Amino acid sequence: MSDESFVAVIGMACRYPGAANPEEFWHNLVQGLETVTRFPPRPLPQPPGTAGAGEYVPARGLLKDPEWFDAGYFGLSAREARIVNPQHRIFLECAVEALEDAGCDPERFPGAIGVYAGSTHNAYAEIVRSRREEPPLATDLEILIGNAPDYLASRAAYKIGLRGPAVAIQAACATSLVAVHTAAQALLAGDCDVALAGGVAVHVPAKASPYVEGGILSRDGTCRTFDAEAGGTVGGDGVGIVVLKRLSEAITDGDNIRAVLRGSAVNNDGANRIGYTAPSMEGQASVIREAQLLAGVNAATIGYVEAHGTATPLGDPIEIAALTKAFRQDTDRRGFCQIGSVKTNIGHIDAAAGVAGLIKTVLALQHGVIPPSLNFTAPNPQIDFAASPFVVATSTREWRTSAGIPRRAGVSSFGIGGTNAHVLLEQAPVPATTDLVQPWQLLVLSARTPAALDAMTDRLAAHLRAHTGKLPLADVAWTLQTGRREHACRRFAVVRDADDAIRVLTGLDPGRLIDSEKPGQTRQVALVFPGTTDSSQTCDLRATQPVFLRAFDECLSIAGTKDVPVELDVLATELALARLWRSWGLRPEAVAGSGTGAVVADVVAGVCSVDEAVRRVIAGATVESRTPRIPVLEQVPAPGEATSHLWMPAFPHSARQDALPGLLDAAGRLWLAETTMYWEGLHAGVRQRRVPLPSYPFERQRYVVEPHTSSPPRTDVPVTLVAGPPTGRATEAPSDRSKGFVDQVIADLFAQTLGLESVELDESFFDLGGDSLIATQLLSRARELFPTAQLDSTVIYEAQTPAELAELIDKQTALAP
């Protein structure tokens, strides 16, 4: 089978109990840690007169601060952030982190990015609905869109800017692995070029699960998959997302391939089982075998299986029997394949359970290590492990394979209702390397706010320190340049190696970490040729920049002389610099030059050709001038003089001997001014590899609607506390029509409707997170307060700030009878 039929895992993100990212998750796995939260046993409340007392399961896999969210990053107002389900919000942040891990910026990616994902049912919508009449008001439609699983994927597509299919997947416990299968099929069919796939299951407030005799939850809160004492699983919260791409394209594009998805299959048990919630050995065996055949994998070469493994007395034996039946189609070998379940570590993550097992297995393939499955002492007597291909992985061990056979693994996920999914994974191919690496690199960082930019800088420095000698700096630079969203607050540094980068990023070499002075301000660029630059200053460019060398040699070959006069040397050098800047993406809006540099400016502007420029410099013969494509400016401004252009010298002076760092410094300053750069050109035309780097430092705040404290206690929704939404002051109709008063009333109305403490008069409704649904409420309340004003549904698009809307109301009120 060829690479054309395979899919690469090029990025991932997750949050699981005890882990905020894949690195922390992997640490917990190899250390054999169980990260569920335990609390004292407590009885279920019983109705009066009821005999007997049930109890809650005394453990659950919980996330840290699941109600905290960076609303500003996604353009949500505080009001909307409270209405949107916390699991949807967490999924948004993880989707950004997964794309960053893949080094994929949706704004610059040329193809279509799809998202396939599902979520679980929780009680948050009911809580919001129970308090919908409290300010700021929430409509039924807003509650539906903010909470229903239908809108999980499409919200991510809208907020992140993904133009491929956005498909909600719902298949109970199998949801996230079915999403992975669906995304892989979509990639192979050409529906999209990159796909996010996964699931989320988060309960805010935290869910407390009642123990039910004969159910799937363990009474003592311990998951003992395949063990003789197994009595069920443990509930848990979490989210996991993988980023997928066609393997052939991932290799070509230099992506960080974490693993290869060779094949996958999905089916249903149908009616051939003892009940709707019961598993079927035949159905599971069928889906496993189908995935193996589609992947072209002989079962004898599979070294690990990540099982569904819910630790139920009925489910575990059926799962091993099904796996054994599928494997026996290829081999009679016994005990050669390790098996385990991540549910013993973090609990059962419901709709996100399958992708949790997938991420665990991808990490195992990457590291060549199989982590242990916990809480296994003696096998379930209904499981004949001795006659099977499987042995439970009870300790962390190196993953060895026969010569020439890559590491391979299967991942299973089975949903209540009979939907079964199985995926076949293989270790990633060895990446190609390049010998051509520049001696200096340009690191670029950006964020929404200065505080986030500082946090990002600190994270990168720590990451480089933790991976000393393992991350090629050129790959780090390439990933930062091409694989991160470009925000308004920007910073850059030109560095020689990782140690130099750490010094600069941590402030130990002052003056080399450069920030943008006025974020968000763009200026046209004028390229200046001083007419004094000679080839002795650019030896390093001829050695490292093929574009520069070709342009320089071309100019000299046109002259046809071995005796190179100074003017020709300057001409060749500055023309080569102009060609190099063009290869780096610079398209100047104007040019200027002095002496020989004026001739170079004419060439760049299209006034004359290179041949004609050489004749002008050598012979002084006047050539026919053409109309310039861009303005040729006659006067270069004095230093510090205010101009409409950003004046950029073709060859910036540098304190270093090499020319390259000075040019990279100038490129960094152009990027600060939001000039579009062609980053491949900065790497001498050699495409680098993308590498995992720290994710965006979200600036989170707490957004949650709490249940009424006077409501009867619920068995599934414990109460958490949070301050209520701010209450605006626009509660009574105005009696004064003075402009200042109307301004304040409208500003307060903006704040009340958007759930903010205050709003400035010049702040835009839409920049603050408003949308058409919220605008309807805003204008409805404004019409109540100002009944003589003509405020139709489109007025907010014309008057987006409190000042603009107040001015419009003033005018209309003055004209009213």
N, C-alpha and C positions, 0 to 999 in steps of 0.2 A: 504494500500500500504506500502511496506517496504522501508528501507533506500537504498536498492539496486537499486531502480529506480529513486532516487533523486540525485541531484548534489549540491555540496556546493560551495558557493562563499568564497574563503579563502584569497583573496587579491585583491587590486585594486589600481589604480593610475590614476590621471587626471590632466589636466590643462585647466581651463576655464577662461573666463573673470573675473578678480578680484580674482582668486584663483590658487595657484600653486600646490595644493594637496587636497586630500579629506577632511582633517581637516579644511582648509580655506574655501573650498566649503560649508561644512556643516555650518560653522559659518555664512556665508553670507545668506544661506537659512533660518535658524531659525531667523535671524535678519530681514528677509523680504527685503533684499537689491536687487536692480536692478543694475547690474554691467556692463551694456553696456556703451560704450563711446559715448558721444554726441558732435557734432561739428556744427558750423553755417551752415544753409541751403545754398546751392549753386546750380546754374542752370547747366543743362547739356550743353556742347558745341553743338551748332547747325550748320549744314552746311549752307554756304551762301545762302540766298534767301529762307530759310525755315521759315515758319510762326509758331509762338508759341514757347514756351520754356518749356522743361521738367525740372525735378529736381532730385537730388540725395536724397535718404533716409538719413536724418541727424543723423543717429545713427548706431552703429555696435558693437557687442561684440568682443573685441580685446584682444589678448594675450600680455603679457609683453615680449618684446625682443624675438620674435619667431625665429629670424635669428641667435641667439647665441646657441652654441653647443660645447660639449666636444668631439672634433674629436679624441684626443689622446686615450680616454677611449675605443673607438671602433676601433682603428687602422686605421683611415682614415687620409690620407694626407690632407693638407690644400687645395690642388687643388681638390681632390675628394670631400671634404666636401662642397666646393662651387658648384660643379656640382649636388650633391645629393639634391633633393627637401627638403626644410625645414620641410615640414610635415612628410616626411619619417624620418628625423633626430629626430624630437620631439617624434615621435612614438618609436624610438629606446630607447631614454632615459626613456620614460614612461614604456616601457616594462621591463626594468631593475628595475625601482621603484616598479612596480606591483609584480614582482617576489620576491623582497626584502620584500615587505609588506606581502607576503604569507610565508616568511621564507623558500624560495625554491632556493637552489643553483643549477643551471643546471649542473655544472661540477660534482656534487656529487649525484644528484638525480638518483636513479637506473632505473626509467622508462622513457617512452617517453613523451616529452613535445611538444604539438602542438600549433600552432598559427593561428587564424582565424580572419581576419581583412580587412577593406577596407578604401579607402581614397576618397577625392573629386578631381574634376578637378580644376587645377589652371593654371596660366599663366607662371609659373616659367620656364618650359622647353622651352617655346617660347623665353623667355628672354635670357636663356643660349645659345640657338641656334642662336640667333641674334648676339651673341658676340663670337661665337665658333672659329673664326679665330684669336682671340687675345690670346697672350701667357698667361698661358699655354693652348695649344690647346685642344679642346674637340671633340671627334668623335661622330657621330650620335648614335652609339651603346652605348657609355657611357652616353649620354644624355637620351636615352631611358631607360636604366637600372636604372639610377639615379632618374627618375621621374615618370615612368609609374606605375599605381596602381598594375600591375601584380607582381611587385617586392617588394612591401611593406612587406608582410609577410615573404617571403623567405630571404630578407635582415636581418630581425630580427632573423630568425633562424640561419643564418650564423654568424652574429656578436655576438650573445649571446650564441650560441651553443645549439640549440634546435633540437632534433632528430625526433620529431613527425611530423605529417603533417603540412605543411605551405601553407595555402590556402587563396587566395585573394577573398574577397566577395564584390560584387558590386550590390546594390539594392537601389540606390538613397538615399532618406532620411531614409529608413529602414535599411541601410547597417549594422550598428553596432549591432542592435538587432537581425538581421538575423544571424550575425556572432556569437552572443551568443547562439542562438538556434542551429546552426550548430555545434559549439564546444561542447555543452551539448550532442547532439546526438552522436558525435564522442566518447566522454567519455563512454557513456553507451554501445556503440558498441565495445569498446575495442581498438579503433584506437590509442588512446593515454591515458596517465595516469594523466596528468595535461594539461590544455589548457588555453592559453591566448586568450581573445576575446574582440574585440572592434573596434574602428574606429577613424579616424583623419580627420579634415578639417581645414587647415591653409593656408592662402594666404599671401605670401611675394613677392612683396610689398602688403600692405593692400588693400583689395578689397573695392571699392566704388560702391554701388548698385543703379542703376537708378530706380526711382519709375515708375511703369507701372500701369495705371488704370485697375482695375480688376485682378491684379496679386496677389501674395501671400505676398508681403511686405507692411508694414504699412507706410503710407505717412508721418506721423509725428515721426516715429521711436519708437513707443510704442506698445508693444504686449499686447492686452487686451483679453486674452483667455476667451471664453464663455460670454463676456460682450456685452451689447447692442451696444456699440460704437466700437466694434472690427472691424478693417480694415486690418488685416494682421499681419504677424510676423516681426521680425527683424533679419537680418543676423548676423552670429557670427562665430568665430573660436574656436577650441578646440580639445581636444583629451581625450579619456577615454578608459581604459582597465581594465577588470576584470580577475581574475585567478580562474579557476574552477577545481574541483576535485570530484570524486565520493564520495558521502556523507559518506558511510560506511568506506571508507579508510581515509577520513579526520578526522573522529572521532577516529579511531584507532591510527592514526599518531600524534594526539594531535595538529592538525592545528587550527588556529584561524578562526573559522567559523563565517563569518559576516552575512550570510543569507543562506537559502536553496532555490534552484530552483527546485520546485516540477514538473513543466511541462511547455512546450512551444509549439507554433504552428506557421507555416508560410503558407500563401496561396497567391493567386492573385485574383483580382476582375474580371479578364476575360473581356469579351465584354459587360457585362450587366451594362453599365453606359453611361453617356451622352458624354463622350470624354476621350481620352487617359490620360489626366492629372486630370480628375475628380475622386473623391472618390466614393465608392459604399457602401451603408449601409449594403447590404446583405453580401458582402465579408468581411467587418470588423466584423460583428456579428458572422459570421461563424468561423473566426480564433479565436475570443475571447472564444466562446463556446467550440471549440475543445481543446484549452489550458486548460480550466477548467476541462473538462472531462479527459484529459490525466493526469492532476494533481490530480484527485480524490478530487476536492475541490467543496463544495457547495457554490454557489455565495453568499448566505446569510451570509457566514462567512468572506467575503472579506471586509476589513475596509477602503481600500484606492485604488484608481486607479490613476496612473501617465499617463495622457492622452497624445496623440500626440499633440493636442492643438495648432494648428497654428494660431488661432484667425482669421480665414477667415469666412466671413458671410455664405459661403456654407459648409465649412468643419466642423465647430463646431457642428451645429445641426445634421449633419449626424453621427458624432462620438457619440454623446449622444444617438441618436436613436439606433445605433448599439449596444452600451453597454447595453442599457435598454432591447433590445430584447434578448441579451445573458443572462442577469441576470434574466429575467422573466421566464426562463426555470426552475428556482429553487425557486424563491421567489416573493411575491407580496408586500413586505415591501417597504416603501418609505423613502427617505432621510436618510438612515443609513450609506451610504458609501461616504467618503470624496473623492474629485477629484481635481486635479490641474495639472499644466504644468510648467516645469522648463524653458520653453522658455520665460516666463514672467520675469525671472531673468537674463538669459544670452543670450537670442536670440536663433535662430534656427541654430544648429551646423551642419546641413547638414548630411554628412555621419556619423558623431559622435553624432547625436542627440539622437538616441535611447539609447545608453549606458549612456548618461548624465542623462536621466530619470531613468535608472536602478540604477546607482550609488546613485542618490538622494534617491530612494526608499529603497535601501539596508541600507543606513545611517539612514533613518527614522525607519526602522524595528529594527536596532541595538539600537537606542537611545530611542525608544518608544515615539517618538514625530513626529507629522505631521506638516511640515513647510507650510507657506501660499503660495497660488498662488496669484500673484500680479495683480494690475490694474483691479480688478473686483468690479463694483459698482451695476449694474443692469443686469439681465440676458438677453441674446439675445432673442428677442421676438419669434424667431423660435424654442426655446428650452423650453419644458415644464418640468422644474426641479421639480415642485410640484408633478407631476405624476411619477417621475422617482425614482430610488434608490439613486440618487446622490445629493450631496450638495457641492458647491464649498468651498474649504478650504481657508478661508480669513484671518485666524490668526493662529499663532503658538499654538498648543494644544497638550496635552498629549494624547497618543494613547491607549485608553482603549478597552478591549475586554471582552466578556462574560467569566465566569469561565471555565477554562479547554480548551479554544480555543486560539491557538497562533495567533499572529498578522499575517495577510495575505494581500497581495497586488497584483494588476495586473499592468503591464506596457505595453503600446501600442506604436507602431511605424509604420507609414504608408508612403510608398514611392510613389513619382510621378511615374506613370506607373502601379500602382495597386498592388505592393507587400506589404502585410500586415504581421506584426509579433506581437505576444502577449506572455508575459511571466508571470507565476504565481510564486510569491515569498512567503516565510514564514520565520518567525523569527527563529534564530538558536536555536538548543537544548542547554540546560544548560550543560556546560562542566563538566567533572569529575574532581575531585581534588585529590591530593595525600597528605598523612600525613608525608611521609618520605622526609625531606628536609635537605640538608647539611647546617651546620652553616657558611661555607665559600664558596665563588663562584669565579670562574676564568672568568674574562671578557676579550675577545680578540677582537681587532680591526685591520683592515688592509685597505690599500688604495694604489693607484698607485703612489702617490707622498707624501712627507712629509707634504706639505701644506694641501692636502686633508685629511690626517690622523689627523692633528690638528683640522680641521673643523669638522670632524666626531666626535672627542672626545668632542668638545664643544657642538655639537648637542645632543649627548647622555646625557651629564650632564644636559643640559637644559630640555631634555625630562623627565629624572628621577625626576627633581625638580618639573616639571609641573604635574607629575602623582604620587606624593608622596602617598604611602599607597595603590596604585591601581595596581602596577605591581610587582608580585613576582620576587625577584631578581634571583631566580633559572631559571625562565622562560626567563628573559632577557639574562642570561648567555647562556642558551640553544639555543636561537634564534641567538645570535651572533656567537656561535660556529658552528652551523649546517646550518643556513639559510642565510649566507652571502658568497659571492665569496671571496676566499682567495687571496689577492694581496701580492706583494713583501714587501712593507713597512708595518711593523707590530708593534703592541704595546699590552701590557697586563697589567692587574692589578688583584691582589687577594684581595677581599673585603668581609666584613662581612654582610653589609646590604646596603640599598639604600643611607642612609645618609653618610655612609663610602665611598660608590662609588662616590658620588658627591664631597666629599672632595678630594679624590685621583684624579679624572678626572679633577678637576679644579686647581690642583697643590698646594692644601693647605696641603698636606702631602708628602713632597718631598722624592724622592727615591723609591716610591711605584708604579710609572707608568714607566714600563720598555719597551724600544724600541729595535728593532733589530739593531745590529751594522753594519752589512753588508747585506743589503736586497738582497734576491735572492741567498744567498750562503747556500748550504746544506752540512752537514758533517755526517759521520757515527757515531753512538752512541755506546759507551762502558759503560756498567753498572757495577758500582763498589760496592762491599759489604765490609764495613769496619770491620765487625766482632766485633763491639762494641755496636750495637743497641740492647736494651732490651725492654721488653713489657711495662715497666713503662713509656716509652716515647711515646707509641702508644695507650693509652687508648681511645682517641677519634676515632681512626681508627676502633677499635673493636666495637664501638658504632654506627658508621655511615657507615662503609664499609662492607657489607655482604661478599664480596669476601675475604677480609683480614681475617675476623673472621673465616670463614670456613677453610681457609688454615692453620691458626694458630692452631685451634683445631685439625685438621687432624694430624698435626705433633706431638702434645702432645699425641693424642690417640695411635699413633704408638708406642711411647715410653712406654706407659702402666704404668706410675708411677705418683704418686701425688707429689712426691718430685722432683721438677724441678730444675736441676742444671743450673748454669749460662750459660754454653755452649749450653744446649738444649734450653733455653729461647732465646738466641741470634739466634740460628739456626731457631727456629720456627718463630721468628719475621722477620728475613730477608728473609726466604722463603715466608712468607705471603706478604712481601713487593714486592718480585719478582712477585708473582702471581697477586698482585694488579696492578703493572706496566703493566703486560701483558694485564689485563682487560682494561687498559686505552689505549691500542694500541701500546705500546712500544715493538718493536722487535729488541733487541740490536744486533749489528754486532759482538760484542766481549764482554767478561766479565772478571772481575778480582776480587780478594778478598784477605783479610788478615785474618790469624787465622781461626776462625770458618767461617768467610766470604768466605774463599777459598773453603770450602765444599759447601756452597750455590752456588758459582760460578760454581762448577762442576755439581751440579744438574741442573742449568739453561742451561748449555752447553750440557747436556745429557751424561756426563761422568758416573754419577751414579743416582740411583733413590732416592726418598725421604726416603724410608725404609732403604736403604743402608746408606744414609747420617746420619740418626738417630743412626744406629748401630756404625758408625764411631765416632760420637760425644760421645755416652754414654759408649761404650765398648772399643773403640780404635781398634776392629777386622778389618784388611785390606780387602777391597772389590775389586772385579774385575772391572777394568776401561775399559770404552768403548771409541771409537773414538768420540771426541767432534763434535757436529753439528756446533758449532761456535768456534772461537779461544778463548782459555783461556790464558789471558795475565798474565805474572808473575810479571811484574813491573808496579806499578802505578806511573805516572809522578808526579814530584814535581809541586806545584802551580806555574802557569805562564809558565810552560814548553810547547813549541810548539809541538803539536802532530797532527797526521792525524785524530784522533778520537775526538768526543765531549764526554768528560768524565763526566758521570752523576752518582753521588752517589745514591745508592738505598734509602737512608734516608738523605736528605739534612738537615743540621743544620738550625734551625730557632730561631729567637729571641723570638718567641711566645712560650707559653706553649704547645699549641696543635701541633700535627704532621701534620694535614691535610693542613694548610696553607703553610707549607714548601714544601709539595709534590705538591700542586697546583702551587706554584711558580716555582718548577722544571719543571712541565708540561708546564707552560707558556714559559719557556726558550727553551724547546724542540720544541714547536710550532714556536717560533721565528726562530729556525734553520730549519723550514719547515719539521719537522718530522710529519708524518701522525698520528693523534690522533683518538682514538675511543671514541668520546665524550659521548656516552651513558654510558660508564664505569665510567666517572667522576661524573655521577649523580646516582651512586650506583645502576645502572640497572633500575632505574625508569625513564620512558620517561616523560619529561616535556612538557609543552604546548608552542607553538610558540606565540609570541605576537608582535603587530606592534611596530616597532622602526623607528627612523629617517632614511631616505633614503640616498644613497651615495651623497656626496657633489660634484657634477660635476663641473669641472673647465672649464667654457665655454669661447669661444671667438666668435667674429662675423664673419660669413662666408656668403657671399651673392654676387650674380652677379646682378648688377643694370641695368635697361634698359638704352639704349642710350638716353642721354639728348636731342639729336637732332631729335629723333623720334617724329612723330606726337603724340599729347596727346591721351591716351587711356581712355575710360570711366570706365574700370574695373581694371586698374593697375596704381595707383598713384606711383610716383617715390620716392624711398628712396636712401640715399647716403651711400656709403661705399668706403673705399680705394680699389683701384684695386689690382689685384694679383701682387706679386713681379715679376720682370723681371730678369731672370738670365743673366749672362755675356757671356755665350757660344753662341755667335751670329755669329762669323766669324771663318772660318777654320783656324786652327793653322799653323803658319809658323815655330814654334820651337818645336822640338821633345824631349826636355829635360823632365826628369821624373817629376820634380816639376811642370812644365807647364801643362803636361798632367793630373796630379793629380788634379790641380785646375780647368782645363776645365771640367773634368768629374764630379767633385764635384758641379760645377756651373750647369752642365747639369742635375744632380740629382735634385738640388734645383728648377731649372726652370720647369722641368717636373712634380715635385710633388707639385709645388706651395708654396715652402718654401723660406724664406729669405736666408738661408744658410744651408749647410749640411757638417758635419764633415767627414773626410776621412774614419773613421772606422765605420760609421753608416750604418746599413743594409737597403737596398732598401725596403724590405718587412716590417721591423719593423717601417719604416717611413710611412707606409700606401700604399706602391706600390702593384700592382697586375699585372696579365698577360696582361691586356689591356693597362695599363700605360707603362709596360715594352716594348710593341711593339713600342710606340712612342719614348721612350728613346733610344732604339737600332736603330731605323730608323734615328734619328738625329745624333747618334754617328757614324753611317756608312757614313753619309754625311760629318762629320768632319774628319773622319779617313778612307778614302776609301780603304786603303790597308789592313785594319784589317778584319779578318774573324769573323764577329759578327752575329752568327745565333740566332734564337729566344730562344734557351735554355741557352745561355751564362750567362744570368742574374742569373740563379739558381746556377751557379758555382762561379761567381764573383759578390757577392751581395753588396759589399761596393765600394765606389769610388776608394779607394786604390787598391783593388783587380782587378777591371775592368781596371784601368789605367795601372796596371802591365801587364795584359794580352794584352792590346793594344800595350804597349811598345815592348813586345816580338814579337808579330805578325808583327808589323811595321818594326822591325829590320830584320826580316827574309824575308820581301817582296823585290822583285827585284827593 
